[in-house]
Amino acid sequence: MNGTTIPKRRSSYDAIHSLCEDVRELRERISRLEQSLFRGLWLLLANLLGVVFSLIQQGIFLNH
């Protein structure tokens, strides 16, 4: 085995390790983004239902 094989292996290991860390960080960011998106969608749905029920109480939909 020559002397350049070990540094190449170490360099490859470092590159793979760095890539794995980047993928892990990307997964965490995507997870947080998904959580924020779902939270926002639930809030939007709750607000829309509030508007609908408010309009129903005012008789807009029932014409009373």
JOPEPE-V297497 format. One record per pair of residues at least 12 apart in sequence whose C-alpha atoms are under 6 Angstrom apart, sorted by the first residue. I is the first residue (numbers start at 0). J is the second residue. D is the distance in whole Angstrom. If there is no record, write none. Layout:
I/J/D  I/J/D
This chain:
none
